[in-house]
Amino acid sequence: MKFFLSFFFICFLICHTSLCANRDSGDNHGDTVDGLPNYNSRSLICGLNWVRQDKVYFRENVLNDTSILGSNYPECDPVYLNPKIFTPAQNHAEWMASRRVLQAKGDGDSYPQDRVEAEGYEFSSLTWFGVAGGEWDGDSLEIVKYIMCGGSDSSNCVSDDEDPDMRNYVMDDGKSETGSGYAYNFWSSYKYHIDFKFAQPKTLFIKPEHPVASGSHFHEGSNIMYIMNYYEKAYPTRQPEWAYVAYRKEGSEEWESYPLESSGDSTYTYLKTRSATCDSYYFMVKTESGDIWRYPENQNLLTTDGVHNYGACSGDHYEESGCDASFDCGGLGACRSSEYCQCIKGYAGQSCDTCDDTHPNVDNAIEDRTGEPNTYFEFVFPEDSFVGDSLEFKATLEDGEPLPKWLEFLPDGRNFTGNTPDYCEGIYNISVTATNCRGEATDFFEIHIHSQNPSVENNVPDQNANSATASWEYEIPEDTFSDPHNQQLDYTLEEASGGDLPDWLTFDKKTMIISGDTPDGCGETIDFKIIATNECGFTNSDIFELEITNEAPTVKRSLDDQSIIKNEELDYTFLAECFHDRENEDLTYTAVEQSQTTLPSWVSFDPDQRRFTGTAPDAETGQWIIEVTATDSCSSNTKSTTFEIQIDNSAPSKAYEIDDQEALATQYYDFIFDVDTFTGGSLTYTAEQSDGTDLPDWLEFVDADRNFKGQVPDGCGTHIDLKVTAQNSQGSASESFGMDVVNDPISKNQDLADQEVHIKSEYEYIFNSTVFTDPEEGTITYTATLDDGSSLPDWLEFDAAERKFSGTAPNECGDPLTIKVTAKDSCEDNDASGKFVLTLNDYPVQVIGENPDTRITGNTQLDYKFDKTVFQDYDDLPLEYTAEQKTGEDLPSWMDFDSETGEFTGLAPVKADFFIIKVIATDTCGNTAEDIFNINIQKGSEDDDDDIVSSANHLLFSIISFFACLLLFAF
C-alpha cells in the first residue's frame, strides 16, 4: 500500500512538477511586430539622420541640433550594430579590435551606401564629418594609414610616413568635440586616403519588442528565461541572423553558448533552463569581420531608452498584467503593486536605476614593468589607476587570451605574481579591466622580460710566469663569474686591447685552463681579458695581468775562501754550480777586488774557466776580498758574491773543532768539514783513523774538497775515531772527531687488520709489506706466534717470506685467536711487532619445520615425541636440546623431557589446562634456535571405575523412566 501511495504521490509530484514546468514554460512571447517598431520621436529622428558604413554608423550636421531633435533628446549617440552580419561565435575569447573603414560623403555620393568592401577610400570637398557612437571617446579612433593628395590632378601624394605632421594635424589640431563624437577637419582642396581602427563600443544598445511575458529572477538555483528582439536602426526591413547568450558551468571555467533562435519573425529568443549564479552569464555578439564583442556580468546591455539593463540579474522579469507577489521585481525590492513593476519598465516616467556607482575610467595609466628570466615577479598596480565605485578587476592578455601560465592575477590585491620563464627576451601585453554596475574601463601595460649580464664575483688575480718555464699553466677559478639567471656561461680569452692571444698561448674554454711554453727573452707584461657570455648573449669581462720575467742568476753555493803564504802559488777554480740561472742561460763572469774596479795586480782571472791564479808577493801579507759577478743574457740580470784570499806566513793551526758524526747503516754518507777549521794560508789535508791506521774501505776522503764520503755497510753499529791533518810549508795541525755507524730499529707504520674465518672454510691473509719498514732498507724477517708466545694452532700456517697466513679452519668453535707478528732486521734487538685478532665464526642453527600441537584428556598418560629434525645446523655441529615453558619457567612437575629421544612423558592432571612448550636447540658454539608447540589438556575423571558405574546408573535410570512413561500413558 505504501508503495502504491508513494508511487501515486511521486506520480502526483511528477505530474504536478510537469504541470508546473509546463506552466512556467508556457507561451510568453507575446505579439511580434514586423518592420520598424513604433519608436519614440527621438529614435525616429535619429534614425533618419544615421548613415551606415559597414560596421559603424555616423552622421553629419545634426549632432547638436536641438531644433530637430527636441530639447528632451539633445543627443543621438547610441550605436546600433547591424544584426544582419552577426555570426555564431566559435569561441569565447574577449573581443579583439580590428580595422574598420569609414567613408565620408564626397561629391556625387548618395546615402545610404549598403556595404563598403574596399580597405581605404578617397574623399574630397568635405569640410568635416563626425563619428558618433555609444560611449566612444576620441581616443578610441586611431588613424591606421593616412595619405593626402593635392594639385590640379591630385597626383602629388604624401603619406604620413613621409610627413608625420599631417597625421598630427588631422587627429589633434583638426579634431573638435561635437557632443556625441568628434569632428575631424580636412582641407577641401585635397583628397585623402584614410584607414581607421575602432575599439569596442562600451555600451551595446538593444531594443525589446515587448516586455517578457513571464520569468523569474536570476539567483542561485533558479531558471533562466530571456527573450530579446533585435532591429537594425537604419534598415528596419532587415532581420538579424544570429546572436547568442553564453553561460558558465557551475564550478568550472568552461563556457557554453546557445544561439538566439528565431521564431520566424523579428523576435529572437534565448530560452534555456539552467541552474547557475547571476555573474556566470554574459551576452556576446560576433561581427561578420570576426570581431567579438562581449558584455559580461549584467553590464552594458541597455535598452534604447537608456533606462533598463537587460543583463542577467536585472532583466524585466515580471508579467505585463501585474506582479507575482513572490517576485522582487528584478531585484529592486519586494513587489508591492503592478505600478511598481511598470516603474521598472519606465512607463511611469520614474527613475528606476538602482546603480549608484560612477562609471569606471582610467585615471592614471599603468606603467610598463620589467622582469628578469627565471626570477620571482610581483607587481601591484596603483589603486588610483582607475576611478569609479565598487570596482572589480580582471586581467588578460591584450588580445583577450588568458594570462600566461607563469603569471597569476589576484584581483582583490591588484597583484600580479609568478616565476618568470627562463628565456632571454619577451614582451607581454597585459589588459586590466575595471568593472562595476555602470560599465567597465580597460588599461594596457607591458611586462618586459629581459636577461641581465653575468656578474664578476671574484677578480682574476694577476699572474707571473718565467721565461725559462718549459710549460706555464693557469686555471681561471670557476667562481670568477656568476649568472643571475643560472644560465650556462661560455668563455673567451683575448688580449685586453682586443687582439688575438700570443701564438705560444692557448685557452681551453671547457676546463678554463690557459697554457703554453713561455718564450725566451728578458721579460714582458701582457694584459688579458676573460669574457663570460650567457645563453642570451649578454656578457661581462674581467682583466688580469700576466708578467713574464727573466730572473737574475742566484748564488747556489758559496765560493771557498783561499789561504796561501807568501811566494806561494794561488790556483783556485770555483764550481759552475756556485751560480744558478733559472732560465738555464749561459752565464758570463767578472771579478774585481771589492770596492775596486780591478783585481790585485798579482791575481789573474779566466772567466771561461772560472779560474783565479797568481803568486803571492814576498812582501805581501793580509786579506783580499774578491767579488765575482755572474750575468745572464739580459745585461741587467746580475748576481755577485765574494770570497777571501788570505796571505799568511805562519804554520797551520786549528781554529774550530769538527763535530762528531753519525752514519746510518746501508745509507750513503757525505760530510765536508768547514774551510775555517784550520788557519795557515793555502793548506793541504790528509785523513786517517786516530790510531794511525787507514780509513775503513767504505770511507773515502777527498782532500781538495775536505770531503768524507762512502756507502755505509749494513751492521748493528760501530764507532770510528778519525783524524784530519792540515799542513803548509811552515808546518801542520790536526783535529780528531768520532763517527758512530748506527742501525735504526724496525718501525711499525700500520696496524694489522683483524680477521674472521668460518669454521671448515679455507683461510688466507697476506699483510702488506709497508706495515713494517727498516730505515736502513735492510732485509726484514718475520715470525708469528699467539699473543702469549705459544705456537700457532696446527691448522694455521705462516709463510714468512710471503707474509701469508693460510689454513682450513676446524669444525669447532673457540675463543678468538690473538696473533702476534714480529719483524726483525740483521740486528738482534732491532725488532717491532703487531697484533691482529682472528675470530672463528659458524652458521646459526636454523628452524626448517615445526612440531604439531597435541591434545590429551586429564588423568591420562602423556606420550609426545618431539621431532628434532625441525632444527638444522649447517656446520653439522652437534646439538643439545632443552625444554621449558614459553614464559621461561620450568616444565610442570608432572612432565618429563628426554633430551636424547625428544620424548615428553607424564601423567596429566585431571583438571583442564593449557601449556605452551618451547624446545631450544644449542650447538657447540652457543648458537641457539627454538620451536614452540601447545599441549591442551581436557578435563578428565578422578577415577575410571566411577565413570563406569555412573554410566550404568544413567542407563538404568533412563530405562526406568522410559517404562514409567509407558505405564502412565496406558492409564
Secondary structure, 3 states (H helix, E strand, C coil): CHHHHHHHHHHHHHHHHHHHHHHHCCCCCCCCCCCCCCCCHHHHHHHHCCEEECCEEECCCCCCCHHHHCCCCCCCCCCCCCHHHCCCCCCCCCCCCEEECCCCCCCCCCCCCCCCCCCCEEECCCCEEEEECCCCCHHHEEEEEEEEEECCCCCEEEECCCCHHHHHHHHHHCEEECCCEEEEECCCCCEEEEEEEECCCCCEEECCCCCCCCCCCCCCCCCEEEEEECCCCCCCCCCCCCCEEEEECCCCCCEEEEECEECCCCEEEEEECCCCCHHHEEEEEECCCCCEEEEECCCCEEECCCCCECCHHHCCCCECCECCCCCCCCCCCCCCCHHHHHHHHCCCCCCCCCCCCCCCEECCCCCCEEECCCCEEEEECCHHHEECCCCEEEEEECCCCCCCCCCEEEHHHCEEEEECCCCCEEEEEEEEEEEECCEEEEEEEEEEEECCCCEECCCCCCEEEECCCCCEEEECCCCCEECCCCCCCEEEEEECCCCCCCCCEEEECCCCEEEECCCCCCEEEEEEEEEEECCCCCEEEEEEEEEEECCCCEECCCCCCEEECCCCEEEEECCHHHEECCCCCCCEEEEEECCCCCCCCCCEEECCCCEEEEECCCCCCEEEEEEEEEECCCCCCEEEEEEEEEECCCCCEECCCCCCEEEECCCEEEEECCHHHEECCCCEEEEEECCCCCCCCCCEEECCCCEEEEECCCCCCEEEEEEEEEEECCEEEEEEEEEEEECCCCEECCCCCCEEEECCCEEEEECCCCCEECCCCCCCEEEEEECCCCCCCCCEEEECCCCEEEEECCCCCCCCEEEEEEEECCCCCCEEEEEEEEEEECCCCEECCCCCCEEEECCCEEEEECCHHHEECCCCCCEEEEEEECCCCCCCCCCEEECCCCEEEEECCCCCEEEEEEEEEEECCCCEEEEEEEEEEECCCCCHHHHHHHHHHHHHHHHHHHHHHHHHHHC
